[in-house]
Every structure is written in structure tokens, then in C-alpha cells.
Amino acid sequence: MSLFSGLIKSLSKLSMIGRALMLPISLLPAAGLLLAFGDKFHLPLMMNAGGVIFDNLPMLFAIGSAVGLASESGIAALSAAVSVFVTNITIGTVMDITPEMASQGGKYVMVVGIPTLQMGVFGGLLCGILAAWCYNRFHTLQLPEFLGFFSGKRFVAIATACLSFLMGLLLPYVWQHIQSGIDALSVMVNGDNQAASTFIFGLVERALIPLGLHHIWYPSFWYSFGDYTTHAGQVIHGDQTIWFKMLEEGVKSFSSDTYQNAGKFMQGEFPLMLFALPAACLAMYHEAHSANKKIAAGILFSAALTCFLTGITEPVEFTFIFVAPVLYVFNAIMAGLAYMMMYLLHAHIAKSFSAGFIDYLSFGILPSFNGYQTHYLNAVIIGVPMGLIYYFTFRYVIRRLDIKTPGRTQITASVNDKSDNEVATEIIGLLGGAQNIHTVGSCITRLRLDVVKSELVDKDGLNGVGARGVVFIGDTGIQVIFGARAQFIAQTMQTMLAK
């Protein structure tokens, strides 16, 4: 196997993990909102309800990633929980970790009441991946007749428990090297040149959007890099987790002796989502041909509103990143600059999932009323000039290079004009038929598919159905961007393929 083909296959696997991470990450808005509104209205019970979710992220990531990677969620989720219990109790016993040692923080921690190594969400992710692998490998296993009761799905949890025990024996010797690497990266990104760190973070995150690999990039910054010691002596890791813990504990400046400027790896997208990308939509509308303006308005204004309110950007970005590479690069660079400028202006705004107005209100404006130094107006100070830059840049490039953005070419019927069954039926045919489809999944805005032969896929046909972009990942991985309906289309396809 050549180096290039190996890299392509690795990208396909990373894309699958990125899809799996979406489920546990999508749970966090609930926790963030409970904390934000609990703080605003001085309701400790509500804050505790939100805090307990952030305090148990390893278990949530284990269950969520297993469900995302396995084809049957119930058994996979149960097996992931088993893996968390067995792995951590084995580690704690082998290393003689006591509750007292775990309470002191540092390299030890309590996970679901078990004193163990501090592995953060990566520990949960390992357990979830193991559980999903066991399900996919063993759920059809047939044992001899006298052991028939333990065949099939019943064997999955047994296999997971046994392999988790072995993983628990191995991790004490392996994790110290992994932790050393995490510590080194943490010192680097939270060191003296954080302006450069935030710029690189924002640039790379936007650059990975077409492949859907941005979900692989940011979890380390949100859940692992950086250390904050709570009032109780517990050590918290990751920019997002630290921000919400500081909110819970009343750290108004979002800085401490051990961690400064919480929010720096989240807030840079607010100028982009609230101002820049909606301005790009306005520019594309103004550059649409007169005969197509009405249809273009429906596509672009809907995408702009989605971006503004929820921070979901794919419906906007996939209108230009494939047809105009120069705008794709421009967007990535501007995202990096937005992160850097928000950091330099000492903003401290969090996001629970995506940096839309809902998060801006919840984690920027509302906390400021209780004295938290979010400096939320910096998003406007940076966002308004960014919006103007985007508007005039997009208009110039689209007209100068004759970019085929919505309204400048033949527009087919919108996917919203068809039912889920109609769209799913057409997609199955365009993918080469049911026999050519290996797996079907989805994230927020895109179908994530694995096919037998990618050459049988009709890319132009998928675009004609209403897809806003088609991305090939590796030899058999395909992502089809449909917007918020993607998950419902995927469910319908799964039902059809199961018949």
C-alpha cells in the first residue's frame, strides 16, 4: 500500500470517529444552558444539573461514541458503560490509586466513583471505540449449541468486559507517554504566544470543514489542553470545560493562576457566524442573475438565518468552498484572524456547540449581567468590519472569476420540495443501488456514507437532488451535505435498506 493510499484510508477512519464524536458533543448545549440560566437567575439546583454533565464527560463520550460507531445503539451503549467500569477499576487497582489520591487532582481522578488515571474524554473515547468494535465484530457470532445462550448480541458485552480488562492492564504503562505528549501540546498552545495559537486553531478548524474532520480537531482544545484547579482542588482540563466550571464557581475574569483567558478556543466564531457569513450570503444574492434571484433568496437567506441563529455554517460554506477555492482559503484565514482578534481584545465568550446568536445570548450577554467579563461587544466590534470585508470580497471574486454560486447557474428544485422518502429513494439510486451501500449515518448537516464502489456514485445526480456538496473521503467514504434534514434522510434510508 502506498503512502498516499494509506493516508486516504486514515482520513476515512478519522471521518468515522468525527461522526461518532458528534453525539456526545451535541449533548453539551443542554448542560451549558442549565449552567447559564442557573447562574443568571441564581438557581443552584439548575447549575448543579448542568455541572454534573460536565463532571461526567468520560462516560458520556464512551456511550456516545459507541452509539455513533456501532450499527445498533442499545447493546453498544451498554457495552461502553461496562468498558468504563472495568477499564477504570482495573487501572485503579493495578496502580493502587486511592480516593484520597484522586481527590488531590493531577494525574489521578474519580470517574463514576472509581479512582483512576486522569485520561479525560480520551479515556471514555477509547472505551466507546472498543465497545463499538466488539459489537460490529461479534454481534452475529454463533457459539456451540451448549453455549448458545451467549451467542450474538449477548456476547458483545462479555467480549467488551474481557478486552476492557486487558486494556486496563495495558493503559498504566502506555498512558504516561500519551499524557506526556498531551502535556507538551497543552504547554505549547497555552504558552506565551497564545495569539498565534488561536489564529492557527481557527484557520485549521475552518480548513477541515469540507472533509468533516473539524470534529477531530477541536475536542483536544476543548476537553484536554490546559489545567484549572477548582476551589475544591479538582483539576479540570480543556477550554470549554474550564469556562463552564469558572462560570459555576463565579470566576468573573475567566482567568486563574493555572489557566488564563478561558473561551479563547471557542469565541472566535461569533464574528464569523453572526456577521461575516450572513454578509457573504447577501453578496451571493446580489450577484445572482435577475431571473434567479427569487430562488437564490430562498436558499441563501435560509442558510444565513440558520448560521446566525444556530452557528451551523455548512449550508453557507458549501455554496462556495468547492466552486471557489480562493474563497475557501479566504474564509479559513479570516476565521483564524477572528479567533486571534477576539483573544487580543480579551473577550471570554463560550459556546455550547456552535457560535450562533443563541449561544451569544446565553454565554456572552447573560453572564455579563451578573458581572462576568465576557466582553461580548467585541464580537460586534470585530464582526461588523468582517461582514463588510466578506460582502465586498465575495462580490468582487464572484463577478471577477464568474463563480457559479446560487443564482448564477441553473437551480434545480430544492430538497425541501420533496419528502424524506422521495429524497432517500433518489439518493439510494444515485449511490449505485442498495447493494452498493455499506453503511449510512449522519451528523448535523451531512450524510456520512460508506459504499462498496465509489465509481458507481453519481455526484452530479446528487447535486441535482438538492445536495449542497458531495465529498469523497478515501476509497469508499462519501459525505453528502443536505443541511438540517440530513439526519431524517439518513433514518429513512436506513429503514429502506433494512427491508
N, C-alpha and C positions, 0 to 999 in steps of 0.2 A: 504493500500500500504506500502510495506516495505521500509526502508531507502535506501536499495540498489537499488530497482527498481525506487524509486523517483530520485536517483542520476543519473541513466541511462537515464531517461526521460529528466532530466535537461541538460545532455550532448547533447542529440539530439536537444533540443531547442537552446542551445548555438551554435551548429554547424550551424543551420539555420541562426542565426544572423551573424556568421562569414562569411557565404556565402554572406549575404546582404552587409556587410562592404566592400567586395572586389570591388564592382563597384565604390563607391566614392573614395576609396583609389587608384584605378587604373587610376583615372584622374590626380593624382598629378605629375606623370612624366612630363606631358606637362608643368605644372606650373614651376617645378624645372628646366627644360631645358631652358625655356624662361628667368628665372632669371639668370641662369649660363652663358648663351651665351650673354644675355644683359649686364651683368657685364663685361665679357671678352672683348666685342667689344664696350663697353661704349655707349650702346643704351638705354637710359632711357625709351623710349616708350616700348621696349620689356620687360624691367624689370617691368614696371607698369602692363603690360598684365599678367605676371606671378604672381605678387604680389596680384592682385585683386582676383585670385583664392584662395590663402591662406587667404585672408581677409574675404572670404565668405564661409568658410568651413561648418558652421552650415546648410546653405541652401543646399549645395552640399550633405552633409551627409543625410539630410532629404529626398531629392529626390532620391539619390542613394540607400539608404536602403529600401525605399518604393518599388522601381522598383525591387530590389533583392528579396524582401519577397512576393510580390504580383504576381499573375499569368498573369496580364495584365498591361503593363507598363505605358501607356498613362494616364489613369484615376488615377492610383496610384500616378504618378508623380505630376499631377495637384493637387490632394488632399493633398499631402505632402507640396506643396508650400502654399496652403490655411492654413494648420495647422501651419506652421511657422509664417505666418502673424497674424492669430487670436490668437495663444498662446502668442506671444510676445507682441502684443498690449494690450492684457488683463492684462498680468503681469505688463507692464509699467504703465498702468492706475491705477491698484489696488494699486501699490506701489508708485505712484506719482514720477516716475523716469523721470527726465528731460534730454534733450540732454546735458546740461552742466554737470550733474552728471555722465552721461555715458562717456563723453569725459575725465573725470578725471581717468578713469580706475578703478581698484579694483574690487568690486563685481558687478559693472554695466558695460554695454557695448552697442554699437549700433549694431543691427542685421538687415540687409537690411533696414537701415534707421530708425529703431524703437529702442528707448531707453528701455532697458530691463535688466534682470538679466544676469550675466556672467555665462552661462552654457556650453559654448564651443560646441564641436561637440556632446556632450551628449544631449544637448537640441535639436539639429537637429535630432539625432537618435531617440529620443522619438517621435518627430513629424512624422518621417518616419515610425516607427513601428505602430503608431496609424493609419496612413493613410492606410498602408498595411492591418491591421486588419479590418478596415472598408470596404475595397474593398473585401477581402475574405469573410467577413460576410454578406455584403449587396448587392453585385453586381447582385444577382439573385432575390432580393426581389420584390414581386408583391404587390403593394398598391391597394386599392379600385379603381374602374374604373374612378371615378371623379378626382382622383389624379394620374391617370395612367402615365401622362407625367413625373412625378418624380420617377417612378419605376426604378428598376435595377441600371445600372451604374450611372444614373443621381443622384441617392440618395446617392451615396458614398461620394461625396464632401460635400453634405448637412450634412450628419452624421458626417463627419470629422470636419467640422466647429463647429458644436454644441458641440461635445466632446472636441475639442481643447479649446473652451471657458471654459468648466468646468476644463480642465487640467490647463489652465492659472490662474483660480481662486485658484486651489489647490497648484500649484508649489511654490508660495511665502512662504508657510508655511512648505513645505516639503524639498525644495531645500537647505535651510540653514543647515539642518542636513547632507544631501548628500555632500554639499560643505565642511563641517567640516571634513568629512571622507577623501575627496579628498585632502584637505589641509594637513591633518595629514600624508597621504601616500606620498604626494609631499615632505614634510619636511624630511621624512624618506629616500626616495630614492635619494634625493639631499643633504643629510646631510654630516656629517663628514666622513662617511665610504663609499664613492662612489665606491671604488674598489670592495667591497662586493656587492653593488647594481648592478653594471654592470655584475659581474660574475653570480649572480642569474638571472638577466634578460636574458642573453644569454643562460644559461642552460635550463631555463623553456621554452623559445621560441622554442628551438630545440626539447625538450622533448614532446611538444604538436603537433609536425608536423604530426604524424600518425593519430591523430583524427581531424586534420584540425582546431584545436582550437587556433593556434598561432595568428590567426587574431583577436581573442578576447583579447589576452594578451597584444599586443604591442600598440594599439591605446591610452591607458591611458598615456603611457610614451611619445608617440609622440605628443599628442594633448592636454593633460591636466596637467601633472605633471610639475612643475617648472613655474617661472614667470620671464618675461623680460619686462622692461619698455622701450618703443621706444623713439626716440628723440622727438616725438610729445606728449609723455605722455601716449600713449596707452599701456595697459598691454597685453602681448602675452603669451600664455600657450603652453607647450609641446615642447619636444626636437627638433622635426623636424621643427615645425612651427617657433620656435625661431631661429634655424640655418639659415633658409632661410630669415627671417626678418633681422638677423645680416648681411647676405650677401647683402641684399638690401640696408642696411643703412651704409655699409662699416666698420663694426666692425671686423677688421683684426684678432684679437686674439680669436674671438668667445667666449669671456667671458665679463661679466659686473659685476657691484656691486650686481645685483639681480640674475644673473644666470651665472654659470661658466661651461666651457668645453662643449659647445654645440656640439652635434654629438656623445656623449658618448653612447646613446642608439640606434645608427644606424651603426656605423663604424666597430663593431666587426666582422661582417660577411664577410668583404672583404678578410681577410686571408683565411677564410673558402672556399669562392666561387672561388677565383682566384687561390688558390694553393692546399688546403687540399683535397677537394672533387674530383677535377680532378686527383690528385695523387691516391686517392682511386680507381678511375676508371682504372687507369693504373695498379694498383696492382691486381684488379679483372681480367683484361685482361691477365696478366702474369700467373695468377693461373687457367685460363680456360684450359680445355683439348685441346690438339693439334687439334683434329678433329673439334672442335667447335670454334676455335679462330676467324675465319673469321666472323661468325655470331655474336659472342660476341663483336668483334671490332665495328661492326655496331651499336650495342645497346649502348655500353659503351662510345665510342668516341663521338657519337651524344649527349648523356647525359652530358658528360664532357664539350663539347663546349657550350651547352645551359647554363650550370651552369656558365661557365667562362664569357660568353658574357652578359647574362641577369640576372644572380643570381637566376634563378629558379632551385631549388635543388631537388624537388621531384623525377624527373627521375633518379637521382643518389641515393638518400636516400632510395627509395622504392626497390632498388635492394638488400638491406641488412638489413633494420631495422626489417623486420618480420622474416627473416630466421636466423638472428644472433643478439639476444638481447644484447649480450656483446658489439657488435659494435654500436648498438643503444645508449647504455649508454655511451660508449667511445665518440661518436660523440657529445652528449649533453654536457658532461663535457669539451671537448675541445672547444666547442663554447663559453661556459662561460669563459674559460681561455683567449680566443681570445679577447672577449669584455674587460675583465679586463686589459690585457696587452696593448691593444690599448689606453685605458684610462690612464694607468700609464705612457705611453710614450708620452702623450699629443697630440695624433692625434685628428683632428677635421674634419672628412670627413662625409658628409651626403649621404643619398641615397633617391631617389625619390620613389622607390618601392622595388627593390631588388639589392643587392650589387654585381652586375656584373661589367665587365670592362667598360661598357657604363657609369654607374654611377661613377665608379672610375675616369674615364677621365673627366667627366662633373663636378663632385663635389669634386674631390680631386686634380687632376693635373691642370686643367684650372684655378681655383681660385687662386692657388699658384703663377701663373704668374703675378697676379695683387696684390701680397703682402699678401694674406690671409694665415694664419698659419695653413694650413690643415695638414702639416707634413705627406704627403701621402706616403712617402717612408717607414714609419713604417709598413704599410700593407705588404710590401715586406720583411722587417726585421723579422716580425713575421711569415709571410706566408711561406717562404722557409723552415724554420725548421719544421713548422707544416706539410707541404707537405711531408717531409721525414719521420716524425713520422707516418703519416697516411699510407704512402706507406708500410713501413716495418711492422707496426702493422696489417694492413689488410692482407698482405701476410702470416704473421705468424698465425693469427687467422683462416683464411680461410683454410689453409693447416692443421693446428693442429686439428681443430674441423670439418673438412670436410664440410664447409659451402657451400650450393648449390647456389652460386652466378651465374650470367650469364656465360654460357660456361662450367659449372661443372654439368649440368644436361641436359636433353633433351630440346632443344629450339624449340618452336613452331614458326609458321610464325608470323612475325611482324605485328602489327596492321597497319603499313604503307603500307603493301602489299594489303590492301583491301580498297574499297571505303567507304565513310561515310554511305551510305545506307546499304552496306553489314554488316558493324560492328554494326550499330544500330539495324538491323533486328536480328542478332545473340544475342545481349545483351537483347533485349526485351524477346526473348525466354528463355534465361538463368535466367532472373529475375522472371520467372513464368508466362510469358504472359502479354499482355496489361492489363488484368483485375486485375493483382496483383500490378500494378504500380500506385501509388497515385500522386506523383509529380516528375518532372525531372528538375534539374538545373545543373549548373556547376560553377566552379571557374577556375583558370588559368590551372590547370593540372588534375583536378579530376571531375568526375560526382558526383553530390550530389543528391541522390535519396531517396524517401520515398516510401516504399512498404506496402502492406496490411499484408502479412505474410512473414517474413524473412526466414522461414524454406523452402520456395519454391525456394529460390535463390541458384543457382548452382555456388558456389565460385570457384571450380576447373575449371569449364567451362569458367568462366570469365577470369581466369588466362590464359587459353588456347587460348582465343580470342586475347590475347595480353596485358591484363591488367598487370600493374606492381605492383599492390597491391589492395586488397579488404578489406575495414574496415567497420565493423558493429558498428553503433552508436545507442545505445538504442535498443528498440524492433523492430523498423521499419526503422531506418535510415541506409543508406548504402553509402559509398564513394568508387568509382572505379577509380583508377589512370591510366590515359592514356597519360599523357603528354599534350603538347600544343594543340592537336586535340580535347581535351575534350569538349570545347565549341561548336565545329562544330558537334560532335557526339550528344551532348545534343540537339542542334537545330533540327537535323534530327529526333531524337527520338520524340521530341515534335510534329513535323509535322506529323509523322506517327501515334502517339497516338490520334491526334486531328481528324483524318479521321473517 
